[in-house]
Amino acid sequence: MKDRMKRRLFGVISAVIGIALSLAAIEGLAILWMMVEDGRYTPAAELFERTQNTYVRDLTRGTHCRYVDTLYPHPYVGFVHHANQPCGLKNINNVGLFNDDYPLLKRPDRYTILLTGGSVAGQLAQIDPWPAPRYLEEELNAEYESPNGQPFWVLNGGDGAWKQPQPFILFALNVQAVDAVITLGGMNDYYLFRPWERERLEYPINNFLAVNPLVADDNFGDAAIGWVMGRLAGGVASDPMLGQSHAAYLVFRALEAVAKSSGPRSSKRTTLESLFALPAGIAGNGERVFALQLELLEKYNRAMDALARDYDVKTAYFFQPVSAYGKTLTPEEQAVVGDVSYLPLYRRMVDGLLRQRDRGLAVFDLGDLFVDVKETVYADAFHLVRSPFGESPGYRLMARRVAADVAAAWGLKRKQDATR
C-alpha cells in the first residue's frame, strides 16, 4: 500500500514538474520571440499596454474600468464620456467632454476658442483636471493679446477616434458660444482613405459600436472585435500571473488576429456598412476612393468656414504630426510606434488638404514639428509622452507652434512683455 502511494505521489510530482518545465520552456521561447521582434527585452506588462494607445490608458489608469466603460452615447456626435459611478471620469463637463463646462452663449469676459478633433486634440487641450497644464490656453495667454482684449479660454472639443463630421457637428452645436475654432486631426480621417475601404468618410470608427449595440451586425467587424479583445486583454493584463507572461501576450495577439480575419460580411440589407457604402465603381478602387474621401473632407472644412463667417468666428485647421515622419526616432520611440507603412498615403492626404489655402482657409501642417527634437516625445505612434500629472514637453512645443500659426492667421498681437 505504501509503495503504491509513493508511486502515485512520485507520479503526481513528476507530472507537476513536467508541466512546470513545459510552461517555463514555452515562456522562454515567447521571451526569445519578442526579443527578436523588438530588438530588446520587453516586460510583458509593457507588451499588454500596447493593446491600447496611451490616450485610452491615461483615462483608466489606476482603475479596474475599461475605456469602453467611460463612454456614453450622444445623439449627434456618436459618443462622449460620462461621470457616473463606478467608471465615470472626474473631469467630464456638461457636454460629455473634458474640463470646463461649455457656455450656451459667448462670455464677454473671455475670448473663447473651441479646439476640436481626435484624441491628440483632446490631449493638447488637456484631459486631466486642474492643476494639469492647459498647454494651448497657457501659451496664448502668455504670448498674445486676444482680439477682444480678454483672456483666451480654450474649450476642449477633442475625443478619442473622433473625425469629421464630429468636429463640424460639435462646432455647429456651439458656434454661437465661441469666438474661434481650431481643428486638429488627420489620422482618424486617414483610415477611410485606404484603397480597400468600402465606406465613405463619415463611417463611424470604433467606439460608436460600443455604445450603440443595436447596430452591431451579424459580423461585429474589426471595431467591435477590438473592443471585446481589449476587455479580454485588460483582464489578462491585470492578472498577477498572466499579466507577467510573454506567452499569454502572444496567445492573446494570435487570437486577436484570427478574430479580425474571420467572419463573412452581413447578409442583412440595412447595416452600418450599407448606410455609408461607397458607390459601385468607387469602392475598392484606390484612386477613386482617395479622390472622393478628399472631397468629403474638404467639404467639412469649407462648411465650418462658411458657418464661421456667418457668426464672425475665426478658424484654423491643423494636421497632426506622426511618428513616421519629421523626426529621428529614439530607441524608446522605435519600440512603440509600430508599423509606419501608412506614411505615403497620409502625407498625400495632408498635401491634398493644404491646397485649401488657395481658397483662403488657414490650413497648417505640423508634420515637421519635431524635426530638431532629439529627445523622446512619442508615447505611441501618434500621441505624445505625458507625465502622470499631465505635463508634456511635446504638447508644449505643439501649443507654441499652433499659437504662432493662429496668431499669424488671425492677426494677433504679441504682448509687449512676452519672453519669446
N, C-alpha and C positions, 0 to 999 in steps of 0.2 A: 504493500500500500504506500509506504513512504517513498519507495523508489519511483512508483507511478506518479506521485505528487511532485517529486523532484523533477521528473522528466517533463511534466506539464509546465511546471514553473520555468524550467530551463527553456521550454519551447516558447512560452509567452515572452520571456526576457529576450530570447533570440529574435522573435518577431518584432518586438518593440525596437530593439537595436537596429534591425534591418530597415524598418520603416524610417527611423531617425536618420540613418546613414543615407537612405534613398532621398529623403527630403533635403538633407544637407547637400547632397550631390546636385539635386535639381536647383536649389537655391544658389549654389556655387556657379553652376552653368548660367543661370539667369544673370548673376552679377557680372560674369565674364562677358556675356552677350551685350549688356548695357554699357560696360566699359568700352567695348569695341565700338558700339554705336555712338556714344557720347565723347569718346576720347579721354575719359577720366572716370573715376569712381563717383557715382551719384547716389546719395542716400535714397531709399525707397520713398520716404516721406516727401522728398523733393519731386520725385517722379510722379507721385499721385497729385501733387499740386499742379502739374502740367495739364491735368484733365479739366481744369478751369483756368480762364485767364485771370490776371491779377485784379481786375475790376470786380469780378464775381467773388473772388476770395476775400477781398477787402471788406465787402459788405456783410459777410457772415463770419469773419474772423472772431474766434473766442466763443462761438455759439455752437449748438448742435443742429442749427437750422441750415437748410439748403437755400440757394439763391431763389429757386422757384417758390419757396415758402414766403418770400418777401413780396411777391408780385400781386398785383390787383388789377382786374380788368377795367378798361376805360372805354367808353362808347365811341370815342373819336380817334384817339392815338393808339388804341390797341391794348396797351398795358402800361401801368405805372407801378408804384410801390405803396405799401400801407404801413401804418404804425400800430397795428393791432397785435395784442398778445396771442401766442407766445413768441412769434417770429417777426413781429413788426420791427421796423427800423426807427431809431430815435430821432433821426434828423430829417423826417419827412414833413413836407409843408402841405398847404391846403389844396394843392393840385396833384399830390402824389409824387412829387419830385423832391429835390434836396434844398435845404437851407431855408431862407426867408419865405414867408407866405407871399403869394402874388397879390398885388392890389387889383381892384376892379377898374380903377381909373388912374391916370398919371398922378404921381406925387409931385407937388410943386416944390418940395424941398430936396429933391433928388434928380439926377439925370439918369434915367433907368435904361439899362441895356439888357436885352434878352439874349443870352448865349445858349444856343441850341445845337443839337446834333446827337452823336452817339456817346459811347462811354468816355472817349477821350475828352469830348466837350464837357461832360459831367465832371470829370476829374479836374479839368482846367478851372471850372467854376467852383470846385471843391465839393466833395461828397461828405466830408467829415464835419461835425459841428464845431462851433467856436470853442476854443481859440485857434483851430486849424486855419492856416493862411488861405485867404481868398486871392489867389495869385493875380488874376487879371484886374480885379477891383482895386487891389492894393497898388499895382503898377500904375494904373491910370490916375489914381488919386495922388500918387507921389510925383508924377511927372507932367501931368497935363491939366489944363483948365477945361472944364466942360462948356458946351455951348450956352447953357443957361446959368452958368456960374455956380451951380450947386454940386455937391459931391456926387461922384459916379457911384451907381448902385447896380451890381451885376446880378441878375436873376438866373438861377441855374435851370436851364431848359434842356439838359442832356441826359440820356439814359442808355443803358446797355442795349445794343442791337438796333437802336433807332437809326432810321434812314428816311429819305423822302418817301412819302409825303408827311411823315410825322413832324419834322420841323416846320413845314409850311402850315400844317393844321394847328400846331401849338401857337405859332405866330398869329394866325387868323383869329384864334380864340382870345388873344391878349393884345392885339395891335393897339387898341385904344388906351392901353395902360403903360406903354413903353415909348421911349424916345429914340431908340435904336435897336437893331437886331444884328447879331453876328451868328453865322452858321459855321460849324467846324466838323468836318466829316470826311468821308471818302471810302474807307474800306468796307463799311456795311453796304454801301451802294454798289461797290465794285463786284460783289459776289453775283449780282444779277447780270453783269457784263460778260461772264464767262461764256465761251462759244457754244457749250452744250446746254445752256439754260433754256427752259421752255416756258417760263413765266415772265411777265413784264416787271418793270422796275418796282412797282408798288406791292409785289407779293410779300406778305409779312414774313419776317425772319424769326426763327427760334421761339421766343417767349410767348408769342400770340397763341400758339397751340397749348402751352402750359396753362393758360388762364381761360381758354375757351375750348374745353374738351369736346363740345359738340361738333366742332369742325374736324376733329381727329378722324381721319378716314379709315377704311379697312387697313390700309398701309399708313402707319403714322408718319413715315418719312424720316429723313435724317434729323430734323429738328426735334421731333418728339422722341425719337430713339436716343438722341443726345441727352435729352432731359432725363429719361429713365436711366441711362447709363451713368449720368452724372450723379444721380441719387445713389446708385449702386457703388460708384467709386467713393463717394463720401462715407458710406457705411464701412467699406473695406478699409479706407484710409484711417478711420477713427478707431479701428480695432487694434488693441495693443500689440497683437502678434502679426496679423495680416498687413497692418499698416507699415510694418518694417520689412516686408518681404518683397524682394525683387521679382520672385516667381509669381506672386499674386498680382503684381502690376502687369507683367507680361500676359498672364491669363486674361486679366480684365481688358487689356488693349486688344487682344485677339478676339474676344467676344464682341467688343465694340465694332471692330472691323467687319466681322461676319454679319452682325445685325444690320449695319448700314449698307451692306452689299446685297442683302437678300430681300425678297418680297416684291411681288408684281405691283404695278400701279393699279389704283382702284378702278373698278368697272362701273361705278356709280356715275350718273350723268352730271350731277351737281356736286362739285368738290371745291375745296380751296384752290386747287390747281386749275380747275376749269374756269373759275371766276376771274383768274388773272392770266389765262393762257395766251401765249403769243399766237398770232395768226399762222395758219399753214403757209409754208413757204418762207417763214422767218424763223420759226422755232428750229433750233439745231443748226442754223446757217450762221456761222460765226460772224461774218462781216455785217450781215443784216441785223443780227442780234445787237451787235455793238452800236450800229448807227441808230437803231430805234431807241435803245436804252439811253444813249447820249441825248437824243432829242427830248426824251421824257425828263431826264434830269435837268436839262437846260430849262425846260418848261417851268419847273418848280422854282428855280432861281428867278426867272422872269416874273412869275406870279407873285413871289414875295416882293420883288422890286416894285411891281405895279401897285400892290396893296400898300406898300410903304410910302410911295409917293403920294397916294391919296390921303394918308394920315400924317404926312410930313415927318416920316420916320427915316432915319439914316440906316443904310445896310452895308454889310461886308460879308464875303463868302471865303472861307479858308479850307484848303485841303491839308489833311494831317500829314506829318512826317511818318515814314515807315522804316523799320529796321533794315530792310533790304536795299535801301538807297540813301546816299547822302551822309554816311558815317562809316568810319573804320571801326568795326565792332571789337569790343574787348572779348577775352576768352569767356567771361561771365555772360556776356550778351550772346555770343555764338552758341552757348549751351542751351539757351531758352527761346531763341527767335524762331526756330523751326524752318519749315520749307519756305523758300523765297522765290519760287517759280512764278508767283503772281506778279512780279515786278513789271515786266514789259507791258502787260495789259493795264495794270494800274496806272503806270506813267502815261500811257496813251489816253486813258480816260481823263486824267488830270489835264494833259495838254489840250484835249478837246474842249474842256470846260473853260480853260484860261482864255479861249478865243472870245468869251463873252465880254472881255474887256473892251472889245471893239464896239459893243452895244452900250458902253458906259457903265457896266457893272463893276463894282470893286471886288474883283476875284483875285485871291492870293494863294500861292503855293508855299507851304512850309517844308518842302522836301529837303532843302539844304540847311535846315535849322541847326543841325548838329555837325556840320561838316568839319568844324575846327575843334570839336569836343573830343578829348582823349579818354575821359572818364566813362564809366558805365552809367547810362541813363535809361536804357530799355529794360523793363522788368519782364517783358514777353515781346511778341512780335510787334505790338503797336502801342502798348501802354508804358508809361514811364515809372521809374522807381520812385516810391513814396515811403516816407518813414511811417511808423505806427501812429504818429501824431499829424500826419498829413503834409509834412514838409517835403519839398521835391525840387532839387536844382534844375531838373529837366523842365518841369512845368513853370518854374520861374523864368527860364530862358524863353519858353514859348509865350508866356504872358508879355514879356518885354517886346518880343517881335510882333505879336498881334497888336499890342498897344501902339507901337510905332507905325504899323501899316494903317490902322484905322485913323490915327492922328493925321497922316498924310492924306488919306481919302476924305476925311471929314473936315479937314482944315482946323484941327485942334491946335491951340497954342500951348507951348511949354510953359511951365511955371518958372518964374524968374529964379526961384531958389532951388530948382531941380538940380540934382547932383550929376546927372549924365547929360 
